[in-house]
Amino acid sequence: MRSLIAVLVALSVWQGVVWASGVPPFILPGPARVAQALMDHAAMLAVNARFTLANLAAGLALGMALGVGTAVNLALSPAARWLLRPMLIAAQAVPVFALAPILTLWLGYGAPSKVVMVALVVYFPVASVLFDALMRPPAALDDLARSMGARPLRRLTLIQLPAALPALGSGLRLAAVQAPLAVIVGEWVGSSRGLGHVMLMANGRGQTDLMFAALAVLTAMGLALFAAAGAVQRLTDKGRPEGRPRSLTTR
């Protein structure tokens, strides 16, 4: 209910600004014009939204898998931390969006360059946040596991990973905010399909209402993704280890 009220207030303010300023529709169309553009171009927007959503989902899955794998590897291996941790920190200093033209040059104008773009944006926060959480397990449980002779892999699976699940949920929520922007930037740089392509074509033709319509679809997609990430985070919050760990000794 609160979200609906917020949306209605935002739409009212938007329409009020259009009425009060008298700005031409090709500069700032009102909500009614955007809604009309959504209905008039529904089929075309749906086709392009499916392409964007597919790239978004594939990039999220790839980035999550690589991020979790990297964090676990760094937590288990001191040698990997010595070698890869500085590289990971240095890589985060590179503006990921600046890589979009290079990825398009290497991978072409199709889906792969967009998927890799999203994966890169998702990978860094997930790997960094999860690794930091894995290296800060509950002290009492970790000390007990060490005293019982648990091996690193067993401590990881029984203590570190369950304790780090909430951090993984937080990293996923952070990635969910950046991922839609990443896929759109990839489509802006080079694509013949997708919502980013629709926005570029509409901009070139002066169809501002269609640009806003595509932006509305992308916003809805991003909000749904953020809500899904929030649901995952609430589930991971239940993964905190409580009490005495079981079966810590090696077999």
N, C-alpha and C positions, 0 to 999 in steps of 0.2 A: 504494500500500500504506500509506504514511504517513497519507494522508487517511482511509482506511478505519479505521485504528487510532484516529485522533483522534475520528472519529464514534462508534465503539464505546465509547471511554472516556467521551465526553460523555453518551451514552445511559445508561451504567452509573451515572455520577454522578447523573444526573437521577432514575433509578429508585431509587437509594440514598437520595436526599433525600426522595422520596415515602414510602418505607418507614420511614425513621428518624423523620420528622416526623409521620407519620400525618395529613397535611393532606388535607382532603376533596377528592374528584375534581373538584368544581365550582370549586375554587380552583386546584389544580394536578393535572391528570390525568397518569398515568404514560405512558411511551412506548407500552405495549401498548394503552391506551385510544385514544391518538391514532392508532395504526396501524389500529385497528378503525374509527375514524371515517373515516379515509382510504378504507377499503374500502367502508364503508356508503354514503358520499356521493361515490364516485368519479366518477360521471357528472356530478353537479351541479358538483363542483369542476373537472372538465375543461372544462365549458362556460364557467364564469366565468374560469378560467385563460387560456383562449384569448382572451377579451376583454381581460384585463389584458396579456397578452403582445403582442397586436396594438397596443394603445396604447403599450406600452413600446417596441416596435420602431419604430413611426412617429415617436414623440417622439425617440428616439435618432437616427434618420436625419435628421430636421428640424434638431435641435440641432447635429449634426455638420456638416451642410451650411452652416448659418448661421454657426457658429463658424469653420469653415475660410474661408468667404467673407469674413468680417469681418477675420480675421487677415491674409489675403492683401491685402485692400484697404488696411488700415492700413500694411502693410509697403511697399506700392507708392506710396502717396500721402502726402506730408508734410501736405497740406491735410486729408486725412482724419484723420491722427494729431492734428493741432491741434484739429480739431472734435470727433471722435468718441471719442478716447482718454479725455478727462476724463469724458465721459458714460458710457463703459463702466465706468470705475472707480467712479463714483457709483452706477451700477445694481447693482454687485456688493455694495454695502452694504445694499441692500434685502433683507430676509428673503424669499426666493422662496416659501417655504411659506405666508407670510402672504398671498400673492396668490391662493391657491386659492379662497377664497370669491368674490373679485372675478371670477376667470376663470369660475367656475361661473355667476355672475350674467350675465356677458356672453355666454358660449358655450353655456350650458345644461348639462344633466345627462348628455349623451351623451359620445361619444369625444373631440370636439374639445378640450374643456377639459382632459382628461387628457393628450392629446398635447402641447398647448401647455405644460402644467405640466412634463412631462418635458423638452421641448425647452429650456425656460428653465434648468432645472437642468444640462443637458448643455452648453448654449451657452457659459456664462461660463467654466468651466474650460478648455474646448477653445480658445476664442478667446484667452484670456489666455496659456495655456501655449504655444500655437503662435506667437502674435505675438512673445512674448519670445524664442523659439528662432529665428524668422525674422530678428530683429534682431541675432542673434549668430552669423553664419555663420563658417566657418573663415577666419581672418584671411588666411592665405597664399593660399588659392584666391580669396578676394574681392579681394585686392589685385591678383592676377594678372588677374582678369577686368576690373577697372577699367582696368588698364594696357593691356589689349587693346581697350578701347573698347566693352565689352559694355554693352548697354542694360539698364535696371533689370529689365524683364520677363525678359530672357534670363538675367540673374544669378539672378533668382528661381527660374526653372524648372530651371537647371542646377546651382546651388550652394545657395541658401537652402532651397528645399523639400526636397531630398534630405537635407540636414544636419538639418532640423527634424523629419523623420519620427519619430525616436525620441521626441521631445517630444510629438508628436501621439498616439503610442501611450500615453504616460504620462497624457495628458489623457483619453484614452478609458477607461483603467482607473479613473481617478478618477471619471469620469462614470458608469461601470458600477456603482460602489458607491452613488451617490446616486439613480440613475434609478428603481430599484424602490421606494425610499421615496417619491419624488415621485408615482409613479402611484398608490400606495396612499393617500397623503394626498388626492390628487384624488378618489379613489373614496370616501374617508371623508366628505369635505365634501358630495358630492352625486353619487349614482350609483344606478342600479337593477340594475347588473351588475358583475361583477368580484370579485376576491378580497377587496378592501377592503369591498365590500358584504356579502359572505358573513361576514366577521369582525364587522361591525356587527350583522347580523341574529342571528348566533350569540351575540353578547354580550347582546343584548336578551332572548334566550330562555334564557340560562344554559347554553348548550351550549359549555362551555369546551373540550371535546375537539375540537369542530369548528373553533373558533377556532385552536387549535394545528395542526390539520390544514391549514387554509388557510395559516397561517404557514409550515408545512413546505413546501408547494408553492411559496410565494413565495421561500423561502430557496433551494430547489433551482433556481428560475428565476434568482435573483441569482447563485448560484455558477456556473451555466452561462454567464451573461453575463460574469462576471468572468474565467472561463477563456477565453472567446472573445476578450475584450479583451487578455488576456495573450498569446494566440497572435498577435493582430494586432501587439502590441508587439514580439514576437520577430521577426516579419517586417520591421517597420519598422526594427529595429536593423541589418538588412542594407542599409538604404538610405543609410548614411553614405557621403559621397563620399570616394574614396581616389585619391590620385595627382593627375595633371594633368587639368584639365577639358578636354573636347573641344568644338570648334566654338563657342567663346565669342564670336568676332567676329560682328558683325552681317552679315546677308546682304541 
